[in-house]
Amino acid sequence: MASVRPTRLYRRDFSHRGTMLTCALIALLALAGCAARGDGETQTYYPEKDSTGNYNPAPNAPRQSVFGAGGLNLFGGNQKKDDGTGSGGIGVNSFLWRATLDTVSFMPLVSADPFGGVIITDWYTPPQTPAERFKVNVYILDRALRADGIRVAVFRQVRQGDNWADQAAAPNTAVSMENAILQRAREFRMEAEARR
């Protein structure tokens, strides 16, 4: 019969005790180093209550926030006055943005990026001319309402048999759309100024 070697149940493994002790000592030193200032003294500050009875830790300091000086404003409350650019929370002029969406509203949209100022429509076939279709890309280039702050690219295709072939759009089509967008943006701005 083979002999069975007895196991020692009372023996414990203490080989990791030194590693744990070293880690705890390093953590304790790091924590102690956080409490001291550069001159070795600790800083103690007792906040005072303001006129409403709440504690205000720094009554004269400007309020700091992760989202900047104004904080995060989700619902429009306590907004600053408009600086005239009409960029109410988006990356481009909001009057141009709204006017562009209003002007191309008859065409299906593929993409609308309010921060980049790009609106791309899908192909649109006018009911009067079913053998041709149009696509429009609008680029809002500035935060100010200016004539050179918008660029329109118009694409046209004509049906040839079962396929669509690219054709040049009329040269004044893009300019006419830009003018229509600018006119509508001016109307939006005048309405906004009348409400003030």
N, C-alpha and C positions, 0 to 999 in steps of 0.2 A: 504494500500500500504506500502511496506517495505521501510524503510528509507535507503538511499544510503549514505555511509560515503564518504565525499570528500577526495581526495588524495592531498597531498601537492606537487605541482610540483616544487616549489622553493627550497625545502630542498635538500641538497646534502649530500652524505655520505663521511665524512672526517675521518673515523675510521682508514684507512690504511696510512694516512699521516705521522703518527709517525714512523711507520715501514719503510717507504721509506726514511725518513730523517735519521734514524739510519743506514740503509744500505749504503746510500750515504756518510755518515761521515766515516764509516769503510773503504769504498773503497778509499776515499780521503787520509786517514791516511796510508793505505797500499801503495798507489802510492807514497806518500811523503817519506816513508821509503825506497823505492827502489832507490831513487836518492842519498842518503847519503852513504858515506863509513863508516867504523868502527870508524874513528876518528871524524865524524860529518861534514867533509868537502866534498863538491862535487868535482868530478873529471872533469876537462875540458881538452880536447885534440884536437888539431888542426892538421889534417893531412897535409902533405906536398906533393907537386907534385914530381913525379919521373922524370927521364930523358926523358920519352916518353910523358910527359904532363898529365899523369893520376894521380889521387889521390891514394896514397898507405898508408893506415892507420897505418901499422906497417912494415916498410921496412926491418927491420932486423929480424923479427920474422918468424919462420917457418909457412908455410901456413897450416891452420887447415881445416879439412873437416869432414863431417858426415861419409864418406866412408873410413876414415883412411888417413894416410900420403900421399899415392899415389893417392887418389881420386878414382873415378869410371872410369874404362877404358873399354869402350864398343867396340871400334873398333881397339884396339891394338896400337894406336899411343902413342909415348913417353913411351915405355915399358922399364923396367929394363932389364939388361942382364940376360940370362938364368943362373940359379944357378947349372945347371948340372943334376937336377932331372927330367927335362922334364915335369914339372907339369904345363904347360902353361895355367893357369886359371881353371883347374879342380882339384879335391881333390886327385887324384892319379897320378902316373907317366904317362905322356901323350904318351910316346913311347909304354909302355905296353898296354895302353888303345887302341891305334890305331892298334897295332899288334894283340890284341885279337879280335877286331872287324873284322880285315882282315882275321884272321885264321878261325873264325867261320862264315864267311859271306855266306857259302853255306847252313847254317841252319837258319830257321826262328827265329827271336828274339821275346821273350815275354817281357823282361825288360832289360833296360840298364841304370844304374845309375852311371854317371861319378864322382859324389862326394863321393859316398860310395864305388865305385870300384866293382860293382857287375853286371855281365852280365848273363842273364838266357835265354836259347834258348827253343824253343818249340820242340816237338818230331819231329825227322827227320827219314824218312825211305829211306835207300839207294836203288837206282833202281836195284842194283844187288841182293839184299836180301830183298824182300818185306815182308818176315815173321818176320823181326826184325826191331826195331826202337831205336833211341838213343836220349838222352837229355843231355845237358851240362850246368853246372853252373861254371862260372869262377869268382874267387875272387882275386882282385888285393889288396895286403896287405900292400904295402909300396909305398912311393913317390920316392924311388930310384930304379934304374934299377938293380935288384939283382935277383939271381936264386930263393931265398926263398921269393921273393916278389909277387909270384903268386901261386894260388892253383886251380886245376881243378878237378871237380867232374863229372864223367861220369855215366849216368844211362842207362840201357839197358832193353828192354822188348822184349819178343818173343810171337808171336801169337800162341795161343792154341785154336783152334776152332774159336769162335767168340770173344774171350776175349784176352787181353794182360796180360801176366804174367811177373813179375819182374825176371830178371836173372842178375847174376854178369857179369860185363864187363871184358874184358881181363885186367889183372893187369897192363900191360904196356901202355894201352890206354891213361890214364890220364897223365902219365909221358911223353909220346910221344907228346901229345898236349901242355903240358907245355914247352917242348923243342922247338917245332915249334913256339910258341908264343914268347919265349925268343929270338930265332934266328931272327925272323922278327922285334922285338923291337930293337935289335942291329943294324939291317940294317937301320931302321928309324933314329936311333941316328947318325950313320955314315953319312947318307945323310944330316942331319941337321948340323953336324959339317963341312961338306964339303961346305955348303952354307955360312958359316960365313966368 
